[in-house]
Amino acid sequence: MTRYWVSWWSGYYKSEGCSEPPFQIWTSGERSRHDGKTELSLCAVIDAENEDEITASLDDHFPDYEVRFIQIVDDDFQPGDRFPDFENRTSIEEQ
């Protein structure tokens, strides 16, 4: 299992098929979409076998996602103070 620091854009609207993932997420910014709605820059620490597992999970929970980055990090990586209250919920599967 590899630990990743991941960020993506999504409107995160239930009406557009988005759902709550099992992994903990943070909002780090926002931008306007072409349709006038807001899109969020979301981040997560995710443990997965590979990047394909991550993108498959993002596709399941955020069908409108646009990847910003997927970075391999140390196994004990935790996000900094900008991303508070890390709960170590890093699995792409329901626990």
N, C-alpha and C positions, 0 to 999 in steps of 0.2 A: 504494500500500500504506500502511496506517495502523497505527501501533503502539498496542496496548491493554494496560492492566493489568487483569487479570481475576481474580475470585475466585468460588468456588462450593463448595457442600457436596456431598459424595459419601461413600458408605461405602467406595468404592474396593476392593470385593471382586470378585475374578475370578469367583467363583461367582454373582455377580449381573450378569455381563456387562461388567464394567469391564476396560479394557486399558490398556497403557502408551502414552501419546501421544507424538508426535514432539517436542513442545515440552517444555521443562524446567518442572517443577512443584516447589512447596514446600508444606509443611504449616504452617499458621499457627495452628491450634487444633483442637479437637474438641468434640463434644457427643454425648450419648446419643440414640439413636433410640427410637421407640416399641416396637421389637421387642427392645430390650436391647443391640443392637449399637452400636458406635461409628461416628460419621460424622465425616469430616475436613473442615476448612476448607482448601481447596487454592487456590493462587495461581499465576499464570503471566504472563509477558510474551509476547504473541502478536501477530504481524504478520498482518493480514488485510485484505481489501478492505472488509469491513463486519461488523457484529455478527452478521448471519445466518450468515456463514461460521464464526464462532466458535461459535455455539450448535449448528450442525450438527456441528462437530468434537467438542464436548463430548458431544453426544448419541451419537456413534459410540463414544467412549472411556469415557464415564461415563453410562450410560443412566439412572441414578438421580439425576442432578445437579439442583441447585437453585441458580440464579445468586444470588450475593451482590451483585456489581457488575461492570460492564464499563465501563471509563473510557478515553477517548482520552488518550494521553500524547504527549510529544515523541518525535520519531523516534529520538533517542539515549538515551531513558529506560532506566535500569537500576535494578533494585530496590535498596533500601538494605541496610545491614549485617544487618538482621534476616533477609534472604534471601541467604545467602552463596553464593559460587562460581558466579556468573552465567556461563553458557557460551555465551550468545547463540544458544541453540536456541529460536527464536521462531516457526518455521514450523508451520502446521497440517498440512502435507503431509510425508510421509517424504522425507528428503533422500538 
